[in-house]
Amino acid sequence: MMLPLLSKSSASYSLSSVGSVTACKALYSSVSPDSKKLDLAFFKTDLKDKGEPSDRPILILHGLLGSKQNWRSLSKKFGRALQREVYSIDLRNHGESPHADPHTYEAMVEDVINFYDQHKIESAVLIGHSMGGRVAMGTSLLRPELVRGLVSVDMAPNLNNAETNADRYLDGLEEIQNSLVSSLREADTILSKYEKSLPIRQFVMTNLVYTEDKKAVKPKIAVQILKKYFYDLGSWPFDPQLQYKGPSILVGGNHSSYFSDLAKLSFKKTFPNSNIVGLDTVHSEDPEGFFQVVSEFIKDSKI
């Protein structure tokens, strides 16, 4: 099952750490709307058992209500197979990155460009899913010299759409936040009013953490900011005449409404040097198929 604008993982109730990758956390904080530079949280794959990585890193950007955690296994697999440093990033208002208003594509692109500067990355392959796909596309259009190649997962430009269920999930998370529940079971009871599917609820609940005193469960994402900008995320704010002419690929789920003929035409117009590949399911449910498609694209494109 694939959720548009969401990065579904094989989620569980565990609030565990990253594991066998190097975790780099930014402090939770609020910044003023005019602040431009955020220290985004990320993890980087550990390649010490495979020799020196190449100088051509991969940056991965998750979808709405997702986080760097969703890409943990695939990041490691890409890093080891391709001999690359792979950075999986928490976008603003998600995961362990700072909370900041506004939550717009323009602001997130600026965050990614700042990430390049902070980590002295000259160019990279960008992989983005859904919301993260639009951030990756925007970065490639505005700063093409930073992008060796682009992988957009289940998302094309220009289409005005917002995932119709995610606003419900934000409502549920807001109720959990206001209810001061003391356990994940109680949180799930609240969320079940907004979503009947247990796997989807488990995914949404990966956005919960315990308070410092361990007496309550709360969202770690910026619920109010995401609600404020939710419908803006269905828009495409970049100049429709812009094109990125580097190697690009759109990987979509064959049964996804985000992988329509119109979406494919839109992608081809904006990314003329592109391939389009349909899978029965994409990265969350067919990680091996997704890995094969993307790794072959990177190798064949020599990026």
C-alpha positions in Angstrom: 0.0 0.0 0.0 1.3 3.4 -1.0 0.2 6.7 0.5 0.5 9.7 -1.8 2.5 12.6 -0.1 3.4 10.2 2.8 6.5 8.1 3.3 5.1 4.8 4.6 7.6 2.6 6.4 7.2 -0.8 7.9 6.3 1.1 11.0 5.7 -0.2 14.5 5.1 1.3 17.9 8.8 1.4 18.7 10.4 4.8 19.3 13.9 3.3 18.6 17.1 4.9 17.5 18.6 4.7 14.0 20.7 1.7 14.6 23.6 0.9 12.3 23.9 4.3 10.8 25.4 7.5 12.1 22.6 9.7 13.5 23.1 13.4 13.5 20.3 15.3 15.4 19.3 18.9 15.3 17.8 20.4 18.4 14.0 20.9 18.4 13.5 24.7 18.2 11.3 27.4 16.9 12.6 29.9 14.5 11.2 33.2 13.3 9.4 33.2 9.9 12.2 35.2 8.3 15.0 32.9 9.5 16.5 31.2 6.4 19.1 28.8 7.7 18.2 25.7 9.7 20.4 22.9 10.8 18.5 19.9 9.4 18.8 16.6 11.2 20.2 13.7 9.1 21.9 10.4 9.2 24.7 9.3 6.9 25.4 5.7 6.0 28.5 4.1 7.5 30.7 2.7 4.8 33.8 2.0 6.9 33.6 -1.7 6.1 33.6 -1.1 2.3 36.5 1.3 1.9 36.4 4.9 0.9 33.2 6.4 -0.4 33.1 8.3 -3.7 32.8 12.0 -3.9 29.3 11.7 -5.4 26.9 11.6 -2.5 23.2 10.8 -2.5 20.7 13.0 -0.6 17.3 11.5 0.2 14.2 13.6 1.1 11.2 12.0 2.7 7.5 12.7 2.2 4.8 14.4 4.4 4.7 12.9 7.9 7.7 10.8 7.0 11.3 11.1 8.3 14.8 10.0 7.6 14.0 6.8 9.5 11.8 5.6 6.7 14.9 5.4 4.4 17.3 3.7 6.8 17.5 0.3 5.1 17.6 1.7 1.6 20.1 4.3 2.4 22.5 1.6 3.7 21.9 -0.5 0.6 22.5 2.3 -1.8 25.6 3.4 0.1 27.2 -0.1 0.1 26.2 -1.1 -3.5 27.1 2.2 -5.1 30.0 3.2 -2.8 28.5 6.5 -2.0 27.9 8.6 1.1 24.1 8.7 1.5 22.5 11.4 3.6 18.9 10.9 4.6 17.5 14.2 5.8 14.6 15.3 8.1 13.0 18.2 6.3 11.8 21.1 8.4 9.0 20.5 10.8 9.6 16.7 10.6 11.6 14.1 12.5 14.3 15.7 14.6 14.7 18.9 12.5 13.8 22.3 13.8 10.2 23.6 13.7 10.0 26.6 11.4 7.3 28.8 9.7 6.7 28.8 6.8 6.4 25.2 5.5 6.6 25.9 1.8 8.5 24.3 -1.0 10.6 27.5 -1.5 11.6 27.4 2.2 12.5 23.7 2.0 14.6 24.2 -1.1 16.5 26.9 0.7 17.0 24.4 3.6 18.4 21.8 1.2 20.8 24.3 -0.5 22.0 25.4 3.0 22.6 21.7 3.8 24.9 21.5 0.7 26.8 24.5 2.0 27.0 23.2 5.6 28.4 19.8 4.6 30.6 21.1 1.7 28.7 19.1 -0.9 29.5 20.3 -4.4 26.9 18.2 -6.2 24.8 15.2 -5.4 22.1 12.8 -6.7 18.8 13.8 -5.2 16.1 11.2 -4.3 12.8 12.6 -3.1 9.5 11.0 -2.3 6.2 12.9 -2.7 6.6 16.2 -0.8 10.4 15.5 -0.8 10.1 14.8 -4.5 8.8 18.3 -5.1 11.6 19.7 -2.9 14.2 17.7 -5.0 12.6 18.9 -8.3 12.6 22.5 -7.1 16.2 22.3 -6.1 17.2 20.9 -9.5 15.3 23.7 -11.3 16.7 26.6 -9.2 20.2 25.3 -8.6 20.9 22.7 -11.4 24.7 22.8 -10.8 24.1 21.2 -7.4 22.2 18.2 -8.8 24.0 15.4 -10.7 20.8 13.5 -11.2 17.2 13.5 -10.0 15.0 10.7 -8.7 11.4 11.6 -8.0 9.2 9.0 -6.4 5.5 9.1 -7.1 5.5 12.8 -7.7 5.5 15.1 -10.8 5.5 18.9 -11.0 2.8 21.3 -11.8 -0.2 19.2 -10.6 -2.3 20.9 -7.9 -3.2 18.2 -5.4 -2.9 17.5 -1.7 -3.3 14.1 -0.1 -6.9 14.0 1.1 -6.3 11.9 4.2 -3.2 13.5 5.6 -5.2 16.5 7.0 -7.2 13.9 9.0 -4.0 12.5 10.4 -2.8 15.9 11.4 -6.2 16.4 13.2 -5.6 13.2 15.0 -2.1 14.1 16.1 -3.4 17.5 17.3 -6.0 15.7 19.5 -3.3 13.5 20.9 -1.2 16.5 21.6 -4.0 18.3 23.4 -5.2 15.2 25.3 -1.9 14.5 27.2 -2.3 10.8 26.8 0.2 8.7 28.7 0.7 5.7 26.4 0.9 4.8 22.7 -2.2 2.6 23.2 -4.3 5.6 24.2 -2.8 7.6 21.3 -3.9 4.8 18.9 -7.4 4.8 20.3 -7.6 8.5 19.5 -6.1 8.1 16.0 -8.5 5.2 15.2 -11.3 7.9 15.1 -9.5 9.4 12.1 -8.1 6.3 10.4 -9.3 2.7 10.5 -6.3 1.0 8.9 -3.8 -0.2 11.6 -0.7 -0.1 9.3 -1.5 3.5 8.4 -2.0 4.4 12.1 1.3 2.7 12.9 3.0 4.8 10.3 1.4 8.1 11.6 2.4 7.1 15.1 6.1 7.1 14.2 5.7 10.8 14.7 5.1 10.4 18.4 7.6 10.7 21.2 7.4 10.7 25.0 7.8 13.9 26.9 11.0 14.4 28.9 9.3 13.3 32.1 7.9 10.2 30.3 4.4 11.0 31.5 2.8 11.8 28.2 3.0 11.1 24.5 3.3 14.0 22.1 3.9 14.7 18.3 7.5 15.5 17.5 6.4 17.2 14.2 5.1 20.8 14.0 1.4 19.9 13.8 0.1 23.4 13.8 2.5 24.6 11.1 1.9 21.6 8.9 -1.9 22.2 9.2 -1.4 25.9 8.3 0.4 25.1 5.1 -1.2 21.7 4.3 -3.1 22.8 1.2 -0.2 24.8 -0.1 1.7 21.5 -0.4 -0.6 20.5 -3.2 0.6 23.3 -5.4 3.7 23.8 -7.6 5.2 27.2 -6.9 8.0 27.2 -9.4 8.1 28.8 -12.9 6.5 26.2 -15.3 8.9 27.3 -18.0 12.0 26.1 -16.0 13.6 22.9 -17.0 16.3 20.7 -15.6 18.2 18.9 -18.3 20.3 16.6 -16.2 19.6 12.8 -15.9 16.2 12.3 -14.2 13.8 9.5 -13.5 10.2 9.4 -12.3 9.5 6.1 -10.4 5.8 5.7 -9.7 3.3 3.2 -8.5 1.2 1.9 -11.4 -2.0 2.2 -9.4 -1.2 5.6 -7.9 -3.2 8.6 -8.9 0.0 10.5 -8.8 1.3 8.4 -11.7 -1.3 9.4 -14.2 -0.6 10.1 -17.9 -0.9 13.8 -17.1 1.7 13.4 -14.4 4.1 11.7 -16.8 3.6 14.4 -19.4 4.3 17.0 -16.8 7.4 15.4 -15.7 8.7 14.9 -19.3 8.1 18.6 -20.1 10.0 19.8 -17.0 12.7 17.1 -17.1 13.3 16.4 -20.8 16.3 14.1 -20.2 14.2 11.6 -18.2 13.0 8.1 -17.9 9.7 7.0 -16.4 9.4 3.7 -14.7 6.2 2.2 -13.2 6.3 -0.4 -10.4 3.3 -2.3 -8.9 4.5 -0.7 -5.6 7.3 1.6 -4.9 10.0 1.9 -2.2 7.9 1.2 0.9 6.5 -2.2 -0.2 8.9 -3.3 -2.9 12.3 -2.0 -1.7 14.2 -4.5 -3.8 12.5 -3.5 -7.0 12.9 0.2 -6.2 16.5 -0.3 -5.4 17.2 -2.1 -8.6 15.6 0.6 -10.7 17.3 3.5 -9.0 20.7 1.9 -8.7 20.7 1.0 -12.4 19.6 4.5 -13.3 22.6 6.0 -11.3 25.0 3.5 -12.8 23.8 3.9 -16.4 23.7 7.7 -16.2 27.3 7.7 -14.7 26.3 10.3 -12.1 
